[in-house]
Amino acid sequence: QVQLVESGGGLVQAGGSLRLSCAASGRILSIRTIGWYRQAPGNQRELVARISGEITNYDDSVKGRFTISRDNANNTLYLQMQMNSLTPEDTAVYYCNARDHVLQYWGQGVQVTVSS
């Protein structure tokens, strides 16, 4: 099992920045892909960015504005996402997601609200 705990998020004005963090614990050595998804009201959950091995992927809508990175310390895998030049269209609940060979895991989600 893998446990994911997100932090960060909040309310910011358009053009501002926020940083999200996800702490993964448990069977972190089994994780093959880890990343962020988001879900806005009335919309499906969508991929924002993810790291799989040495490969990082970003949705086109966030390329050049968002940056994800990962680090390991104290038997915990940390996934960070720096979000710059935020727009109201980035308003959503952001979820950390991790996948091993069989299962996927989700965090509880954090709200990001960007005011115009």
Secondary structure, DSSP 8 states (H G I E B T S, - for coil): -EEEEEEE-EEEETT--EEEEEEEEESGGG--EEEEEEE-TTS--EEEEEEETTEEEE-TTTTTTEEEEEEEETTEEEEEEEE-S--GGG-EEEEEEEE-SS-EEE---EEEEEE-
